[in-house]
Amino acid sequence: MLRRLWNRVDFAASSAWQNFWRNAAVSVASVLIVWVVLLALGSLLLVLHSLDQIVALEKSRASAISVYLADNTPLSSIMDFKLHLEHDPRVTAVTYVTKDQAMQRFREMPALDPQVIDSLGTNPLPASLDVTVRDIRDLGAIDQEVRSSPLVDKSPATNYEPSVIDKIVLLARVAGIAGLALIVALTGLSVFIIMLTIRTAIYLRRKEIEVMKLVGATDWFVRWPFIVEGLIVGVAGAVVAVLIVGFGYRPAVQNLQSVLIFVPLSYDPSYLRLVLAAMMAFGLLLGTVGSYLGVRRFLKQ
Amino acid sequence: MDSAPVSARGDVAEEPSLISLQDVRKTYPNGTTALRDVSLEIPRQDFVFLVGPSGAGKSTLVRLLIREERTSSGRIFVDGRDLSRLRRRHLPYLRRKIGMVFQDFKLLPNLPVFQNVAFALRVTEGALRHLRPKVEEVLSIVGLEGKESKFPDELSGGEQQRVAIARALVHDPLIFLADEPTGNLDPATSWEIIQLLLQINARGTTVLMATHNREIVDVMRRRVVAIDGGQIVRDEDAGGYHAAPALEPR
């Protein structure tokens, strides 16, 4: 029993390996296409995940606006204004943020070079009243009201940007659909190319297959080496893609953080592991489906 | 040479034939009818020459016996099994009962002699435990001891055919089908191959040999089944190639 199993595995694996190298050009092409598909898949999943994170954060921020105050506004006027806002039934909380506190927050932003801030000399950031509302839909009206107050800085008056979330959600949706379309197309292409690879291998082995059938090998015994070859292609493509995404994700996030200072990107290792596992599984699936389709028609009789 | 005809068409009443064709017709999809109403009984241990001109239907008959083709009508029994009812997944097990050799040997050029023969055991997972002794045994039957590590292109045509015969023997087949086994060989080598087939037959294996080799058929005086135009035109014990100007103008 064990001997049979070993014979089967040994035969399939060694034949598959020989096949792979016997038509190396086609095999490498199919590994490359699998690699491209998985790279696209992994990147898309990570980009969508980042966009999700941004949307979630923006949504939590969205129930509040910062009302920027003109410099040199007396503290008593600010407190009156704060009280006035607090009496508004739509408002749940108002927090006063001084210029120094604003600077402190700014310094705590990720990937910002403190030396750049220090080189500014004076503190350009305005003090603000951070107003939290019960219902996000009231933000627009409050924004309009506070703008008319003489205490409020005019450039800009608030950080109210009604369309930002919509924009990000739209971006995520477009990126998702475009990415998905690309991946579907590449998946089709890669299955097709793996199929061609397997058919080439079958063609090169046609004499051997003829003899195998003649002496009474079962269909599955004939098929296994080609299925295994497909798996080798899938795994080889997946391993390269997994390594690139696995090692490239953190530096990519760090680079983006330094460019997009105000975008809350973060490195999420647990999600990365999930993505890498999905890539590996998808690579195996591509290899299996491609080789099964390649084998199916040609080993029928 | 064994002079008694091994054919026993008359006295198989009790034991069913090893191979039995009943009103077999084969029409290919292109409309060509290769065999029509062929009925034939081949008992165990028989030695049969299948003769006839090219295109007469010999190869079709051979292909039907290993069910590389299916009959259009009629039935074929091999070792009691109805081939038309044989499930596809049981087909490999039928083929293990039938050793086959061809005019073109069908050896794998990249494998040495030993591996060519062992291949048949490996891919059918038969006798793996005794693979080496089994391969050595059949190589000694065909007289190729000492040539185990040679590659096919280092062998003569006759030796290559012996490798093919050895490969066909590793499963201890009930039936040995030889399709023009001497077609590519010179007369002397052809005789060696025939001697080998006789030996195999003497060990109890039924031999069916399709051939154009008039000399061999005439000298051997075994059972001869002649096919022409897809029909059996003659079936004689101890026959000759002959009745033959019409069959094989040469």
Interface residues (C-beta under 8 A of the other chain):
Chain A: R3 R4 N7 R8 F11 K207 E208 E210 V211 M212 K213 L214 V215 G216 A217 T218 D219 F221 V222 Q301
Chain B: I66 E68 R88 R89 P92 Y93 L94 R95 R96 M100 K106 L108 F119 A120 R122 V123 T124 E125 L128 R129 R167 A168 H171
